[in-house]
Amino acid sequence: MKVMATRPGSSSRGRQLRDALHSAQQRLEASGVASPRGDAELLAAHLLGVGRSELWRHLESPVPAGFDDLVAGRSDRIPLQHLTGWAYFRTVALAVGPGVFSPRPETEVVVGRALELLGDSDPVEPTVIDLCAGSGAIAAALSVEAPAAQVHAVERDPGAGPWLVRNADVHGFTAHLADIDGCLPELDAAADLVVANPPYIPEGSVPRDPEVARFDPAVALYSGADGLEHTRLVERAAARLLRPGGWVVVEHGDQQGQSVPAIFADQDVWTDVADHVDLAGRDRYVTARRAVN
């Protein structure tokens, strides 16, 4: 969406930001946006070049140019991240836009568990691989929060590739544009941790949110008739890449708390298979350990 400067004589002239935020909140709420006030404030803060926590200092100021256009775009359910060009994930800011999956807050607990497992591992400089990396959200967060780790991110979608490379340059991980199957053969049996947020929506399903259905790339959403095709690929790749005793952490849909752990439990190479919930108490990710013997 092209952001146009507000023209003289437009509806925003003479208004204070406080009033504009209230009107924007009402418009976004009527459009079904889940967090209308928060999104309105984030759009205003983006245009002003300040953090949302600093927005109160500008409430009596004129409405920034372009605010009405951004609100109109958000009302049309264009993702907030596409309008600002940024997604915030744990401790990092990621460049995102059309062609790449926008990271979700639910995935932050996956990274939290991965960090715990790294904290319990022996290597001083552990090797970490993020499969189905998309924008590189997981890889970026792990690289920043576990600076001693050598983090690699693998993504096959050419639409996501430029975003992954851009974020790798900023956050210090290594990007690889490749298929999961056969990727990084030089790291076979050498990785300490594999993490993945693969596509897991069954083909034919329709995502509830317009932002997902209209703007997230299909290659990042759908995974075969049962939604598990990519998870099986991740399991096989992790079995190949991990050293004995290494861990894998894989996100899944909230209806897959039994089917995804079964993929790992059915293979003799895994021990300590367990499923875990997110902060809302919904089944969210599986962990498994590469068998030592």
N, C-alpha and C positions, 0 to 999 in steps of 0.2 A: 504494500500500500504506500502510495506517495503521500508524504505529509506536506500539506500546503500551509504557508504562513497565513494567519488570519488577516483579512483585508480590512482597511479602514472602513468603518461603518458597519462591520459585521456584528453579530449578536454578542460577541465577547467584549466589545469595546466598552470601557467604563465599568465593567463588572469587577468585583473583587473575587479573588480565588476562592474564598470561603463559600460564596454563593454558587460559583461554578461547580465546585466539588459536590455541593448538595444536589444540584440539578443533574450532574453526571451520575451520581449514585442512584438517583431515581430512574434515570434512563437505563442504566446497566441492570438494575434490579428487574425492571420490566422486561428486559431482554433475556432474563434467565441466567445472568452471570452469577456464579456462586459467591463471589466476594466483591460486590459492587463498590463498596466504599474503599476497600483496600486497593482495588484495581484503579479506581479514579485517582487516588493519592499517588500510586506508583507512576501513573502516566504524567501527572503534574510534576512530580519529583524528577522524573527523567528529563523533561523539557527544561527544568530549572537547573539541572546539573547538581542536585543535592540528594542526600539520602532521605528516605521517607521520614525518618525520625526528626529531620530538620525542617520539615514542611510547615510546621506551625509558625515558624518565623516569617512565612510569606503569605499567610492567610489574608492579610489586608492589602496585598499587592495586586496589581492588575493580572488578569488571566494571561498566562504565557501564550505566545503565538503558536498555533497548531494544536492546542488542547482540544478544541471541539472536533477536529478531524480525527484525532486519536480516539476520542470517546466514541465517535461514530463507527470507527473500525472495530473497536472492542464490542460495541453494541451489535455489530454484525457477526460477532463471535470469532473474529480474527484473534488468534492467541496473543495474550499480553506480551509474551516473549518475542513474537514476530514484530510487534509494534515498536518495542524498545530495542530489539536486537540483542538482548541479554537474558540469560536465565541464571538464577542464583541457586546454588546447590551446596548445602553444608557451608564450607568455608571459601568457596570459589565462585567467581563470576565467569560464565561461559558464553561465548559468542554463538548464537543460534539464529535460525531463520528458515525460510522455505527450503524443504528438502531434507531436513533432519528432525528426528524425534526430540521433542522438548522434555528434559528430565522431570521426573515427578518427585514430590516430597517422600512418597512411600519408599523410594529407593535409598533414601538416606539411612534407613535402619540396616539395609544390606551392607552399606559401607561401614557402618558402626561395628557390625559383627566381624567384617573382614579385618578391621583394625585391631579388634580384640584378638583374633587369631594370629595376626602378625606379631602382636605384643607377646604372645606365648611361644613364638617360634625361635629356633636357635640361631639362624643365620643373622649376622650383623647387617648385611646388605641383602635382604630377601629379594627374590625375583617374583614379580607379580604380573599376571596377564589378565587383561580385561577383554573378554570376548563379546561380540555383538556390541561394540563400544559406542556406536552412534556419534554423538557430539564429544564423547570422551569424558562424560560427567564423572563416572566412577574412577577412571584412571586419574583425572585431574585431582579429585578429592584425596585419593590415596597418595598421590605424588606430593601433595602439599602437606598432608597430615602425617605421613610417614616418610619424611624426606630421605631417609637412608635407603628406601626401597628403589629397586630398578623396575620401573613400571612400563609395560608394553600394552598397547591398545590395538585390537584387531577389528576392522570393519570392512565389509565387502561392498556396501552400497555406494556407488559413485556419487550419488546425491549428497550423502553425508560426509564423504571424504574430505572436501575442502574445509568443512567446519571442524572435523577431527584434527586435521593438520594444523589449523589455526590455533586451536586450543592447546595442542601439544607444544607448539612453539612458546606459548605463554606460560604454561604450567609445568613444563619440564619432563613430560613423559614421551615415549617413542611411539609414533603412529605407524601402523602397518595396514595397507589397503590390500586385503586378501580374504579368501574364503576361510571359514573356520576349519573345514576339513583339510588337513595337511599343512596348516599354517605353522610358522616358526619351528621348522624341523630342527634347527640348531639348538632349541631349548627343550627338546624331548627329554623327559625324566629329570629336568633341572629346575622347574618352577616350584616355588614354595606355596604359592596361592594362585588359584584361578577364580575370577569373579565374573559373573555374567548377568545381564538383564536382557534375555533373548525375547524375540516376539513370542507371544503366547495366546493370542486370540484365535479361536477356531475360524477357519474360512467359512464365510456365509453369515457370521455374526455381524451385527451392526453396533458399533460403539455408541454409548448413550450420549456422550458430550459432542456437540457439533465441532468443537475445536479439534477433537481427535479424528472424527469421521471425515472432516473436510480438509484438514491441514497436515496431520501427521502422515508421513509416507507409508503406504500400505506394506512395503517390505519390512518396516519396523513394527508392524502390528500383527500380521497374520502368519500362522505357522501350521499349515496342514489342516486336515479335517478335524483333528482332536486338539489342535493348538499346541502340540508337544513335539512337532518335527524338529524345531531348532534346539529344544532342550535335549533331545537325543543326540544331536550333533555336538552340543556342548559337553555332554557326558563323555562321549568318545574322545573328544579333543582333550578334555581335562585328564582322562585316564592316561593318555599318551604324554602329556606335557608335565604332569606333576611328578616330583620325586616321591619315593616311598615316605609316607607320613605327611605329605602335603595335603592342603585342604582346598575344597571347592565350595563356593557360595553362589547359589543360583536363585534369582528372583522368579516368581511365578504368579499366576492369577489367584484371586482369593477363593476360587472354586477348585483349585488344583493341589490342595494340601495333602492329598493322598496319592494322586496319580504321579506327581513329579518325584516325591521320595521313592516311589516304587521303581522308577527308572533306574535309580542308583542302587536300591536294595537288591534288585534282580541281577546285578553284576557282581561277580566274586571279587573284583578289584577294590570294592569300597567297604569301609567299616564306619561305625559311628554315624550312620545316616539319621538325620533328625530334621523335623520341620519346625519352623518358627513363625511367630505372628508379628504384625506391625504394631504401631502405637494405637491403632484402633481395634486391636484384638483380632484382626483378620489374618488368615493364613497368607504368608507373604514370601518366604524363601526357605530353601533347603540347604543344609550343610552336610558334607560327607568328607571322609578322610581316605586318602589313598593307602591301601593296605601295605604294611611293611613287608610282609612275606607273601 
